[in-house]
Amino acid sequence: MARVLIVEDDPTVSEVVESYLRRSGHDTWSESDGREAARLVTGPAASEVDLVILDLMLPSLDGIEVCRLLRQSRPVLPVIMLTALGQEDDRIAGLEVGADDYVTKPFSPRELVLRVESVLRRSLAQPAGVARLLTLGPITVDTAAHRVTKDGAELALTGRELDLLSYLMRSPGTAYTRTELMAAVWGWTFGDQSTVTVHVRRLREKIEDDPQQPKLIQTVWGVGYRMEAP
């Protein structure tokens, strides 16, 4: 069972999502105001939240700003953004500020529950037989502690960024397509591949000396990405 905070100003949507999540065994509560949601996820009560479902359009403070504030205090707390169909720029903006995944409206409540459980599995579970510590050049990842350091200094990565970095570091020199990364890291065989592109860009901004000329995460033109030892 996980504790899920639903931040949605449409009471019908909120009630349906809560109903489906509770049927799946999760504990839920909801908030309709962006500023109040930001207060919750950045205050003492944030430790009681395992995952946030965050609508983009909210009164007083939009979902982008709520996510930005949340990431300052809870960098690995899973966030799924709800966006309107066709608003690609908004979806990209949500990923840029640290959302782990997104679902477009109108959506199937069952699909949302599946995405919630996929994100939770990856944020709460340590795969059996997988090395806890990964090191490549100046980067060290402690997958169990959700901790990443560069030359000994800790980096603030989201849970999904850490998952992506860990996956690439386990097989340095191997080129992966965006489709392969989507399946391995997000657990989906379909979806907008810009999700992968944005997360790679965010990772480069955090681990590379010069994100414009990356040395660690290389683009393989016509294929995807590979991790290189410096």
Buried (B, 14 or more C-beta within 10 A) or exposed (E): EBEBBBBBBBEEBBEBBBEBBEEBEBEBEBBBBBBBBBBBBBEEEBEEBBBBBBBBBBEBBBBBBBBBBBBEEBBBBBBBBBBEEEBEEBBBBBBBBBBBBBBBBEBEBEEBBBBBBBBBEBBEEEEEEEEEEBEBBBBBBBBEEBBBBBEEEEBEBBBBBBBBBBBBBBEBEEBBBBBBBBBBBBBBEEBBBEBBBBBBBBBBEBBBEEBEEBBBBBBEEEEBBBBBEE
